């Protein structure tokens, strides 16, 4: 898999379509802070979106989407100057995940939902993203419009398995949003996702992700990037924020945490699969980064005590 697919798989990404919003006339709805990544796809009409850390509202038109990856409070309105009502005040007593109507409906229709993430590796994805991603004029515009329209149909027509279909469509929307962001990200930004938009750094990251058990060295990674050792090390640290070898170790520890939680492999098997020569060397590296031994982590993770993996870097 490519590095982004690797990460989304490790994040145990789950999508949930929470329903649609059909508004008429003037409207303004306030949403509170949230966990995970929220998304809204505008099926008809348009709206203004105001996020708590942005000074200017964002206009989102029919066929476009917006994602809120950082959990900020936000409001959706027909006009930014209208006083907002709290979303809880317009929800039905028993939410069924379908389309709700406000002010008679007919002028604006959106479908919304959210994605949950396994928190340990989530910062690799979220640390580079802004508080709102506006998806429009994407390279896969036709696919995006089809996904949005199909989500509306699934929520409206009440067919068997409709929520499963809608959730899969939402995942496609998220990946398209991340691809669109990658194509537009400024080279001055810092973070792992930014590195994937750099051809040379992405080549090295991809090579490592495809073979985490290899005995990688700085020289070997630089060779994959077609750069000198020094130039690669400097650029990687500047863009990603950590050294190549720290990143390599960090990714291995995230993979190890996942295997300790969801597999029945022994410590030696896990360590060997990640490039360590012995159980002792693997355990030492794991404890240094995760602040507990692999056995302690595995016991607590399987009992549900760990919702995220604390990393030293």
Secondary structure, 3 states (H helix, E strand, C coil): CCHHHHHHHHCCCEEEEEEEEEECCCCEEEECCCCCEEEEEEEECEEEEEECCCCCCEEEECCCEEEECCCCCEEEECCCCCCCEEHHHCCCCCCCCCEEEECCCCCEEEEEEEEECCHHHHHHHHCCCCCCEEECCCCCHHHHHHHHHHHHHHHHHCCCCHHHHHHHHHHHHHHHHHHHHHHHCCCCCCCHHHHHCCHHHHHHHHHHHHCCCCCCCHHHHHHHCCCCHHHHHHHHHHHHCCCHHHHHHHHHHHHHHHHHHHCCCCHHHHHHHCCCCCHHHHHHHHHHHHCCCHHHHHHHHHCCCCCCCCCCC
